[in-house]
Amino acid sequence: MATHHYVGVRGFVGESLGYVACVDTDWVAWVGGAAAWMVRVRDPWIGWSRPQPGARRKFVVNHARFLMLPDVPLPNLASQTLAQTAQRLR
């Protein structure tokens, strides 16, 4: 992350989740994120009342960072990584 991502290795605020995509034992991609503290349009759309976001935020995932290592010539690596991450989150 420090070498290849423009944001670097700064951590997330609050609870966060990250996944590493591997081929054999080599890391080829990384996906991570944390739920935003408050999103004015998200909370009413979900149907949360005023006190609910604090207790339920842990069930929301925002995709904050995505890194594919540049020297990995695998076709559809981004799509495969994001699809497998979405399946794990269910």
Biopython code that builds the backbone (N, CA, C, O; Angstrom):
import numpy as np
from Bio.PDB.StructureBuilder import StructureBuilder

atoms = [
    (1, "MET", "N", (0.825, -1.184, 0.000)),
    (1, "MET", "CA", (0.000, 0.000, 0.000)),
    (1, "MET", "C", (0.872, 1.251, 0.000)),
    (1, "MET", "O", (0.618, 2.197, -0.745)),
    (2, "ALA", "N", (1.873, 1.245, 0.821)),
    (2, "ALA", "CA", (2.712, 2.439, 0.924)),
    (2, "ALA", "C", (3.396, 2.754, -0.401)),
    (2, "ALA", "O", (3.610, 3.922, -0.725)),
    (3, "THR", "N", (3.735, 1.738, -1.156)),
    (3, "THR", "CA", (4.451, 1.933, -2.402)),
    (3, "THR", "C", (3.537, 2.232, -3.581)),
    (3, "THR", "O", (3.889, 3.045, -4.435)),
    (4, "HIS", "N", (2.367, 1.591, -3.648)),
    (4, "HIS", "CA", (1.568, 1.632, -4.866)),
    (4, "HIS", "C", (0.257, 2.417, -4.791)),
    (4, "HIS", "O", (-0.276, 2.782, -5.839)),
    (5, "HIS", "N", (-0.283, 2.692, -3.614)),
    (5, "HIS", "CA", (-1.561, 3.399, -3.531)),
    (5, "HIS", "C", (-1.313, 4.872, -3.240)),
    (5, "HIS", "O", (-0.470, 5.209, -2.409)),
    (6, "TYR", "N", (-2.045, 5.751, -3.923)),
    (6, "TYR", "CA", (-1.799, 7.182, -3.785)),
    (6, "TYR", "C", (-2.147, 7.709, -2.390)),
    (6, "TYR", "O", (-1.621, 8.749, -1.993)),
    (7, "VAL", "N", (-3.007, 7.035, -1.640)),
    (7, "VAL", "CA", (-3.336, 7.452, -0.280)),
    (7, "VAL", "C", (-2.316, 6.909, 0.716)),
    (7, "VAL", "O", (-2.130, 7.478, 1.792)),
    (8, "GLY", "N", (-1.669, 5.830, 0.364)),
    (8, "GLY", "CA", (-0.679, 5.231, 1.254)),
    (8, "GLY", "C", (-1.308, 4.275, 2.233)),
    (8, "GLY", "O", (-2.277, 3.593, 1.900)),
    (9, "VAL", "N", (-0.771, 4.212, 3.442)),
    (9, "VAL", "CA", (-1.219, 3.227, 4.421)),
    (9, "VAL", "C", (-2.000, 3.846, 5.579)),
    (9, "VAL", "O", (-2.148, 3.217, 6.627)),
    (10, "ARG", "N", (-2.491, 5.048, 5.408)),
    (10, "ARG", "CA", (-3.282, 5.643, 6.485)),
    (10, "ARG", "C", (-4.439, 4.712, 6.833)),
    (10, "ARG", "O", (-5.069, 4.125, 5.954)),
    (11, "GLY", "N", (-4.701, 4.591, 8.116)),
    (11, "GLY", "CA", (-5.772, 3.707, 8.567)),
    (11, "GLY", "C", (-7.144, 4.332, 8.389)),
    (11, "GLY", "O", (-7.269, 5.506, 8.040)),
    (12, "PHE", "N", (-8.160, 3.537, 8.631)),
    (12, "PHE", "CA", (-9.537, 3.997, 8.576)),
    (12, "PHE", "C", (-9.980, 4.420, 9.968)),
    (12, "PHE", "O", (-9.393, 3.999, 10.965)),
    (13, "VAL", "N", (-11.006, 5.244, 10.039)),
    (13, "VAL", "CA", (-11.567, 5.648, 11.317)),
    (13, "VAL", "C", (-12.678, 4.670, 11.672)),
    (13, "VAL", "O", (-13.539, 4.380, 10.842)),
    (14, "GLY", "N", (-12.665, 4.166, 12.886)),
    (14, "GLY", "CA", (-13.707, 3.242, 13.336)),
    (14, "GLY", "C", (-13.442, 1.823, 12.891)),
    (14, "GLY", "O", (-12.327, 1.464, 12.512)),
    (15, "GLU", "N", (-14.506, 1.015, 12.947)),
    (15, "GLU", "CA", (-14.383, -0.381, 12.543)),
    (15, "GLU", "C", (-14.134, -0.455, 11.046)),
    (15, "GLU", "O", (-14.763, 0.260, 10.266)),
    (16, "SER", "N", (-13.225, -1.313, 10.655)),
    (16, "SER", "CA", (-12.904, -1.427, 9.235)),
    (16, "SER", "C", (-12.706, -2.896, 8.876)),
    (16, "SER", "O", (-12.602, -3.768, 9.738)),
    (17, "LEU", "N", (-12.660, -3.128, 7.574)),
    (17, "LEU", "CA", (-12.525, -4.485, 7.071)),
    (17, "LEU", "C", (-11.647, -4.443, 5.840)),
    (17, "LEU", "O", (-11.775, -3.536, 5.017)),
    (18, "GLY", "N", (-10.760, -5.411, 5.703)),
    (18, "GLY", "CA", (-9.900, -5.474, 4.530)),
    (18, "GLY", "C", (-9.721, -6.901, 4.058)),
    (18, "GLY", "O", (-9.709, -7.833, 4.862)),
    (19, "TYR", "N", (-9.584, -7.070, 2.763)),
    (19, "TYR", "CA", (-9.353, -8.384, 2.172)),
    (19, "TYR", "C", (-8.146, -8.320, 1.251)),
    (19, "TYR", "O", (-7.951, -7.340, 0.532)),
    (20, "VAL", "N", (-7.346, -9.362, 1.279)),
    (20, "VAL", "CA", (-6.202, -9.505, 0.384)),
    (20, "VAL", "C", (-6.538, -10.591, -0.625)),
    (20, "VAL", "O", (-6.976, -11.678, -0.245)),
    (21, "ALA", "N", (-6.339, -10.308, -1.903)),
    (21, "ALA", "CA", (-6.526, -11.316, -2.948)),
    (21, "ALA", "C", (-5.164, -11.926, -3.251)),
    (21, "ALA", "O", (-4.186, -11.211, -3.468)),
    (22, "CYS", "N", (-5.112, -13.249, -3.263)),
    (22, "CYS", "CA", (-3.851, -13.961, -3.485)),
    (22, "CYS", "C", (-3.956, -14.905, -4.671)),
    (22, "CYS", "O", (-5.019, -15.455, -4.956)),
    (23, "VAL", "N", (-2.850, -15.079, -5.345)),
    (23, "VAL", "CA", (-2.689, -16.137, -6.332)),
    (23, "VAL", "C", (-1.544, -16.984, -5.801)),
    (23, "VAL", "O", (-0.416, -16.512, -5.653)),
    (24, "ASP", "N", (-1.850, -18.228, -5.519)),
    (24, "ASP", "CA", (-0.954, -19.095, -4.763)),
    (24, "ASP", "C", (-0.698, -18.407, -3.417)),
    (24, "ASP", "O", (-1.625, -18.278, -2.618)),
    (25, "THR", "N", (0.512, -17.970, -3.152)),
    (25, "THR", "CA", (0.780, -17.260, -1.900)),
    (25, "THR", "C", (1.149, -15.803, -2.133)),
    (25, "THR", "O", (1.510, -15.098, -1.191)),
    (26, "ASP", "N", (1.062, -15.348, -3.374)),
    (26, "ASP", "CA", (1.436, -13.970, -3.709)),
    (26, "ASP", "C", (0.231, -13.042, -3.624)),
    (26, "ASP", "O", (-0.835, -13.352, -4.157)),
    (27, "TRP", "N", (0.401, -11.898, -2.951)),
    (27, "TRP", "CA", (-0.645, -10.886, -2.886)),
    (27, "TRP", "C", (-0.750, -10.201, -4.243)),
    (27, "TRP", "O", (0.263, -9.800, -4.815)),
    (28, "VAL", "N", (-1.966, -10.066, -4.760)),
    (28, "VAL", "CA", (-2.155, -9.414, -6.061)),
    (28, "VAL", "C", (-3.096, -8.212, -5.979)),
    (28, "VAL", "O", (-3.068, -7.351, -6.859)),
    (29, "ALA", "N", (-3.932, -8.140, -4.931)),
    (29, "ALA", "CA", (-4.863, -7.019, -4.787)),
    (29, "ALA", "C", (-5.293, -6.895, -3.332)),
    (29, "ALA", "O", (-5.164, -7.838, -2.551)),
    (30, "TRP", "N", (-5.814, -5.701, -2.974)),
    (30, "TRP", "CA", (-6.290, -5.444, -1.628)),
    (30, "TRP", "C", (-7.510, -4.545, -1.711)),
    (30, "TRP", "O", (-7.528, -3.576, -2.471)),
    (31, "VAL", "N", (-8.534, -4.870, -0.924)),
    (31, "VAL", "CA", (-9.758, -4.076, -0.837)),
    (31, "VAL", "C", (-10.013, -3.790, 0.627)),
    (31, "VAL", "O", (-9.907, -4.690, 1.460)),
    (32, "GLY", "N", (-10.348, -2.558, 0.956)),
    (32, "GLY", "CA", (-10.635, -2.236, 2.347)),
    (32, "GLY", "C", (-11.582, -1.072, 2.475)),
    (32, "GLY", "O", (-11.769, -0.294, 1.540)),
    (33, "GLY", "N", (-12.181, -0.960, 3.648)),
    (33, "GLY", "CA", (-13.082, 0.155, 3.878)),
    (33, "GLY", "C", (-13.675, 0.139, 5.272)),
    (33, "GLY", "O", (-13.480, -0.796, 6.048)),
    (34, "ALA", "N", (-14.400, 1.199, 5.564)),
    (34, "ALA", "CA", (-15.110, 1.346, 6.831)),
    (34, "ALA", "C", (-16.377, 2.137, 6.542)),
    (34, "ALA", "O", (-16.423, 2.924, 5.596)),
    (35, "ALA", "N", (-17.392, 1.930, 7.350)),
    (35, "ALA", "CA", (-18.651, 2.644, 7.136)),
    (35, "ALA", "C", (-18.479, 4.123, 7.466)),
    (35, "ALA", "O", (-17.858, 4.477, 8.468)),
    (36, "ALA", "N", (-19.028, 4.971, 6.625)),
    (36, "ALA", "CA", (-19.004, 6.411, 6.885)),
    (36, "ALA", "C", (-19.824, 6.707, 8.132)),
    (36, "ALA", "O", (-20.858, 6.077, 8.353)),
    (37, "TRP", "N", (-19.382, 7.648, 8.944)),
    (37, "TRP", "CA", (-20.035, 7.959, 10.208)),
    (37, "TRP", "C", (-21.487, 8.376, 9.997)),
    (37, "TRP", "O", (-22.387, 7.866, 10.663)),
    (38, "MET", "N", (-21.708, 9.289, 9.084)),
    (38, "MET", "CA", (-23.064, 9.741, 8.824)),
    (38, "MET", "C", (-23.162, 10.163, 7.363)),
    (38, "MET", "O", (-22.328, 10.922, 6.868)),
    (39, "VAL", "N", (-24.176, 9.671, 6.689)),
    (39, "VAL", "CA", (-24.448, 10.073, 5.322)),
    (39, "VAL", "C", (-25.909, 10.513, 5.294)),
    (39, "VAL", "O", (-26.814, 9.696, 5.461)),
    (40, "ARG", "N", (-26.129, 11.781, 5.087)),
    (40, "ARG", "CA", (-27.456, 12.366, 5.223)),
    (40, "ARG", "C", (-28.514, 11.661, 4.380)),
    (40, "ARG", "O", (-29.652, 11.525, 4.830)),
    (41, "VAL", "N", (-28.180, 11.212, 3.178)),
    (41, "VAL", "CA", (-29.168, 10.541, 2.337)),
    (41, "VAL", "C", (-29.236, 9.037, 2.593)),
    (41, "VAL", "O", (-30.274, 8.418, 2.361)),
    (42, "ARG", "N", (-28.143, 8.445, 3.067)),
    (42, "ARG", "CA", (-28.128, 6.999, 3.304)),
    (42, "ARG", "C", (-29.040, 6.600, 4.454)),
    (42, "ARG", "O", (-29.847, 5.682, 4.307)),
    (43, "ASP", "N", (-28.930, 7.263, 5.580)),
    (43, "ASP", "CA", (-29.628, 6.838, 6.781)),
    (43, "ASP", "C", (-31.150, 6.828, 6.619)),
    (43, "ASP", "O", (-31.779, 5.834, 6.980)),
    (44, "PRO", "N", (-31.770, 7.890, 6.092)),
    (44, "PRO", "CA", (-33.224, 7.818, 5.877)),
    (44, "PRO", "C", (-33.605, 6.809, 4.789)),
    (44, "PRO", "O", (-34.655, 6.173, 4.879)),
    (45, "TRP", "N", (-32.766, 6.659, 3.769)),
    (45, "TRP", "CA", (-33.064, 5.715, 2.689)),
    (45, "TRP", "C", (-33.126, 4.290, 3.235)),
    (45, "TRP", "O", (-33.985, 3.505, 2.834)),
    (46, "ILE", "N", (-32.211, 3.956, 4.154)),
    (46, "ILE", "CA", (-32.220, 2.638, 4.781)),
    (46, "ILE", "C", (-33.439, 2.493, 5.691)),
    (46, "ILE", "O", (-33.926, 1.384, 5.913)),
    (47, "GLY", "N", (-33.925, 3.613, 6.214)),
    (47, "GLY", "CA", (-35.076, 3.583, 7.109)),
    (47, "GLY", "C", (-34.701, 3.716, 8.576)),
    (47, "GLY", "O", (-35.495, 3.398, 9.461)),
    (48, "TRP", "N", (-33.475, 4.193, 8.829)),
    (48, "TRP", "CA", (-33.023, 4.345, 10.201)),
    (48, "TRP", "C", (-33.645, 5.574, 10.837)),
    (48, "TRP", "O", (-33.726, 6.633, 10.216)),
    (49, "SER", "N", (-34.089, 5.424, 12.095)),
    (49, "SER", "CA", (-34.525, 6.576, 12.869)),
    (49, "SER", "C", (-33.283, 7.262, 13.442)),
    (49, "SER", "O", (-32.164, 6.792, 13.237)),
    (50, "ARG", "N", (-33.475, 8.340, 14.139)),
    (50, "ARG", "CA", (-32.353, 9.139, 14.652)),
    (50, "ARG", "C", (-31.337, 8.338, 15.483)),
    (50, "ARG", "O", (-30.139, 8.488, 15.241)),
    (51, "PRO", "N", (-31.748, 7.487, 16.456)),
    (51, "PRO", "CA", (-30.742, 6.790, 17.277)),
    (51, "PRO", "C", (-30.156, 5.528, 16.643)),
    (51, "PRO", "O", (-29.167, 5.001, 17.153)),
    (52, "GLN", "N", (-30.724, 5.034, 15.564)),
    (52, "GLN", "CA", (-30.289, 3.746, 15.025)),
    (52, "GLN", "C", (-28.921, 3.725, 14.338)),
    (52, "GLN", "O", (-28.237, 2.707, 14.446)),
    (53, "PRO", "N", (-28.479, 4.756, 13.651)),
    (53, "PRO", "CA", (-27.199, 4.630, 12.939)),
    (53, "PRO", "C", (-26.026, 4.212, 13.806)),
    (53, "PRO", "O", (-25.184, 3.437, 13.352)),
    (54, "GLY", "N", (-25.941, 4.692, 15.023)),
    (54, "GLY", "CA", (-24.822, 4.327, 15.886)),
    (54, "GLY", "C", (-24.746, 2.832, 16.152)),
    (54, "GLY", "O", (-23.656, 2.263, 16.201)),
    (55, "ALA", "N", (-25.891, 2.198, 16.323)),
    (55, "ALA", "CA", (-25.914, 0.766, 16.626)),
    (55, "ALA", "C", (-25.810, -0.096, 15.374)),
    (55, "ALA", "O", (-25.360, -1.240, 15.445)),
    (56, "ARG", "N", (-26.217, 0.436, 14.243)),
    (56, "ARG", "CA", (-26.293, -0.387, 13.032)),
    (56, "ARG", "C", (-25.220, -0.098, 11.989)),
    (56, "ARG", "O", (-25.165, -0.762, 10.954)),
    (57, "ARG", "N", (-24.389, 0.864, 12.248)),
    (57, "ARG", "CA", (-23.360, 1.242, 11.272)),
    (57, "ARG", "C", (-22.426, 0.078, 10.948)),
    (57, "ARG", "O", (-21.876, 0.014, 9.848)),
    (58, "LYS", "N", (-22.244, -0.835, 11.888)),
    (58, "LYS", "CA", (-21.342, -1.970, 11.662)),
    (58, "LYS", "C", (-21.852, -2.910, 10.567)),
    (58, "LYS", "O", (-21.106, -3.770, 10.099)),
    (59, "PHE", "N", (-23.117, -2.755, 10.154)),
    (59, "PHE", "CA", (-23.675, -3.586, 9.090)),
    (59, "PHE", "C", (-23.539, -2.951, 7.710)),
    (59, "PHE", "O", (-23.989, -3.525, 6.718)),
    (60, "VAL", "N", (-22.919, -1.766, 7.636)),
    (60, "VAL", "CA", (-22.760, -1.042, 6.376)),
    (60, "VAL", "C", (-21.294, -1.067, 5.977)),
    (60, "VAL", "O", (-20.414, -0.880, 6.817)),
    (61, "VAL", "N", (-21.032, -1.297, 4.702)),
    (61, "VAL", "CA", (-19.654, -1.327, 4.221)),
    (61, "VAL", "C", (-19.487, -0.316, 3.096)),
    (61, "VAL", "O", (-20.274, -0.291, 2.150)),
    (62, "ASN", "N", (-18.481, 0.499, 3.203)),
    (62, "ASN", "CA", (-18.103, 1.409, 2.118)),
    (62, "ASN", "C", (-16.790, 0.913, 1.538)),
    (62, "ASN", "O", (-15.877, 0.526, 2.267)),
    (63, "HIS", "N", (-16.714, 0.930, 0.254)),
    (63, "HIS", "CA", (-15.476, 0.552, -0.426)),
    (63, "HIS", "C", (-14.611, 1.812, -0.458)),
    (63, "HIS", "O", (-14.888, 2.736, -1.223)),
    (64, "ALA", "N", (-13.576, 1.850, 0.360)),
    (64, "ALA", "CA", (-12.753, 3.047, 0.478)),
    (64, "ALA", "C", (-11.445, 2.960, -0.304)),
    (64, "ALA", "O", (-10.988, 3.952, -0.870)),
    (65, "ARG", "N", (-10.851, 1.784, -0.332)),
    (65, "ARG", "CA", (-9.582, 1.636, -1.053)),
    (65, "ARG", "C", (-9.550, 0.330, -1.814)),
    (65, "ARG", "O", (-10.028, -0.703, -1.346)),
    (66, "PHE", "N", (-8.977, 0.403, -2.988)),
    (66, "PHE", "CA", (-8.835, -0.774, -3.838)),
    (66, "PHE", "C", (-7.487, -0.662, -4.522)),
    (66, "PHE", "O", (-7.201, 0.340, -5.178)),
    (67, "LEU", "N", (-6.670, -1.666, -4.377)),
    (67, "LEU", "CA", (-5.339, -1.646, -4.968)),
    (67, "LEU", "C", (-5.083, -2.954, -5.688)),
    (67, "LEU", "O", (-5.215, -4.034, -5.111)),
    (68, "MET", "N", (-4.719, -2.845, -6.945)),
    (68, "MET", "CA", (-4.227, -4.001, -7.705)),
    (68, "MET", "C", (-2.750, -3.744, -7.949)),
    (68, "MET", "O", (-2.378, -2.677, -8.436)),
    (69, "LEU", "N", (-1.924, -4.693, -7.621)),
    (69, "LEU", "CA", (-0.492, -4.498, -7.835)),
    (69, "LEU", "C", (-0.208, -4.381, -9.332)),
    (69, "LEU", "O", (-0.759, -5.143, -10.127)),
    (70, "PRO", "N", (0.635, -3.446, -9.713)),
    (70, "PRO", "CA", (0.833, -3.151, -11.131)),
    (70, "PRO", "C", (1.536, -4.238, -11.934)),
    (70, "PRO", "O", (1.378, -4.286, -13.154)),
    (71, "ASP", "N", (2.292, -5.095, -11.303)),
    (71, "ASP", "CA", (3.069, -6.093, -12.041)),
    (71, "ASP", "C", (2.340, -7.429, -12.191)),
    (71, "ASP", "O", (2.972, -8.444, -12.486)),
    (72, "VAL", "N", (1.035, -7.442, -11.993)),
    (72, "VAL", "CA", (0.269, -8.684, -12.057)),
    (72, "VAL", "C", (-0.578, -8.680, -13.328)),
    (72, "VAL", "O", (-1.604, -8.002, -13.376)),
    (73, "PRO", "N", (-0.170, -9.423, -14.354)),
    (73, "PRO", "CA", (-0.887, -9.398, -15.635)),
    (73, "PRO", "C", (-2.021, -10.421, -15.720)),
    (73, "PRO", "O", (-2.054, -11.227, -16.649)),
    (74, "LEU", "N", (-2.943, -10.397, -14.770)),
    (74, "LEU", "CA", (-4.067, -11.334, -14.789)),
    (74, "LEU", "C", (-5.288, -10.661, -15.405)),
    (74, "LEU", "O", (-5.657, -9.565, -14.985)),
    (75, "PRO", "N", (-5.922, -11.290, -16.391)),
    (75, "PRO", "CA", (-7.111, -10.690, -16.986)),
    (75, "PRO", "C", (-8.272, -10.686, -15.975)),
    (75, "PRO", "O", (-8.458, -11.646, -15.226)),
    (76, "ASN", "N", (-9.028, -9.615, -15.968)),
    (76, "ASN", "CA", (-10.217, -9.472, -15.120)),
    (76, "ASN", "C", (-9.920, -9.537, -13.623)),
    (76, "ASN", "O", (-10.793, -9.907, -12.838)),
    (77, "LEU", "N", (-8.716, -9.188, -13.224)),
    (77, "LEU", "CA", (-8.357, -9.257, -11.811)),
    (77, "LEU", "C", (-9.245, -8.346, -10.966)),
    (77, "LEU", "O", (-9.702, -8.753, -9.898)),
    (78, "ALA", "N", (-9.493, -7.143, -11.418)),
    (78, "ALA", "CA", (-10.317, -6.206, -10.645)),
    (78, "ALA", "C", (-11.726, -6.747, -10.475)),
    (78, "ALA", "O", (-12.251, -6.755, -9.362)),
    (79, "SER", "N", (-12.341, -7.197, -11.548)),
    (79, "SER", "CA", (-13.709, -7.709, -11.476)),
    (79, "SER", "C", (-13.800, -8.939, -10.584)),
    (79, "SER", "O", (-14.732, -9.061, -9.789)),
    (80, "GLN", "N", (-12.855, -9.838, -10.707)),
    (80, "GLN", "CA", (-12.863, -11.048, -9.890)),
    (80, "GLN", "C", (-12.679, -10.719, -8.411)),
    (80, "GLN", "O", (-13.349, -11.297, -7.554)),
    (81, "THR", "N", (-11.777, -9.796, -8.115)),
    (81, "THR", "CA", (-11.521, -9.418, -6.724)),
    (81, "THR", "C", (-12.750, -8.782, -6.104)),
    (81, "THR", "O", (-13.141, -9.142, -4.994)),
    (82, "LEU", "N", (-13.366, -7.838, -6.808)),
    (82, "LEU", "CA", (-14.553, -7.177, -6.269)),
    (82, "LEU", "C", (-15.727, -8.138, -6.138)),
    (82, "LEU", "O", (-16.476, -8.054, -5.164)),
    (83, "ALA", "N", (-15.908, -9.045, -7.089)),
    (83, "ALA", "CA", (-16.996, -10.016, -7.024)),
    (83, "ALA", "C", (-16.819, -10.951, -5.831)),
    (83, "ALA", "O", (-17.783, -11.226, -5.117)),
    (84, "GLN", "N", (-15.615, -11.437, -5.610)),
    (84, "GLN", "CA", (-15.384, -12.348, -4.487)),
    (84, "GLN", "C", (-15.517, -11.623, -3.150)),
    (84, "GLN", "O", (-15.979, -12.213, -2.173)),
    (85, "THR", "N", (-15.122, -10.369, -3.095)),
    (85, "THR", "CA", (-15.290, -9.585, -1.875)),
    (85, "THR", "C", (-16.777, -9.412, -1.568)),
    (85, "THR", "O", (-17.201, -9.577, -0.424)),
    (86, "ALA", "N", (-17.557, -9.083, -2.576)),
    (86, "ALA", "CA", (-19.009, -8.910, -2.385)),
    (86, "ALA", "C", (-19.656, -10.204, -1.908)),
    (86, "ALA", "O", (-20.559, -10.165, -1.072)),
    (87, "GLN", "N", (-19.217, -11.340, -2.418)),
    (87, "GLN", "CA", (-19.768, -12.623, -1.982)),
    (87, "GLN", "C", (-19.446, -12.898, -0.509)),
    (87, "GLN", "O", (-20.286, -13.421, 0.223)),
    (88, "ARG", "N", (-18.260, -12.553, -0.089)),
    (88, "ARG", "CA", (-17.866, -12.783, 1.311)),
    (88, "ARG", "C", (-18.668, -11.906, 2.260)),
    (88, "ARG", "O", (-18.976, -12.323, 3.377)),
    (89, "LEU", "N", (-19.005, -10.711, 1.834)),
    (89, "LEU", "CA", (-19.725, -9.787, 2.702)),
    (89, "LEU", "C", (-21.169, -10.206, 2.956)),
    (89, "LEU", "O", (-21.761, -9.817, 3.963)),
    (90, "ARG", "N", (-21.729, -10.985, 2.061)),
    (90, "ARG", "CA", (-23.119, -11.427, 2.274)),
    (90, "ARG", "C", (-23.192, -12.228, 3.524)),
    (90, "ARG", "O", (-24.268, -12.698, 3.894)),
]
sb = StructureBuilder()
sb.init_structure("model")
sb.init_model(0)
sb.init_chain("A")
sb.init_seg("    ")
for serial, (resi, resn, name, xyz) in enumerate(atoms, 1):
    if name == "N":
        sb.init_residue(resn, " ", resi, " ")
    sb.init_atom(name, np.array(xyz, "f"), 0.0, 1.0, " ", f" {name:<3s}", serial, name[0])
structure = sb.get_structure()
